[in-house]
Amino acid sequence: MTPERAQELLAAERRRIERALGDLQDSTVEDDLSTSEDTADHGSELYERELEDGLRQQLRRELRSLERAEQRLVDGTYGLSVESGEPIPDERLEAYPLAERTVEEERRLRGG
């Protein structure tokens, strides 16, 4: 994979993550403006906030992965496994630009 293509993929991932984080922030502001007294509404709001908190945490993890990938691109090691140094196939990087390991290494890491 060329550095230019990697940069395109990572830039698209950054836009996706930042847009999703912004959307969550916007929905939190809207939720804060609603004042419902219905107990069922409070339960639904609590569920939605917990779901959004989980999504926000996942997006922040993805942002940290993105920053590591951007640093590897600068260092000239993007596309190489952080574990073994083996090349990560371009097909994997196209599908998941934040990949840090080969599929086999990731399976071992996750116990599968």
Buried (B, 14 or more C-beta within 10 A) or exposed (E): BEEEEBBEBBEEBBEEBEEBBEEBEEEBEEEEEEEEEEEEEEEEBEEEEEEBEEBBEEBEEBBEBBEBBBEBBEEEEBBBBBEEEEEBBEEBBEEBBBBBBBEEBBEEEEEE
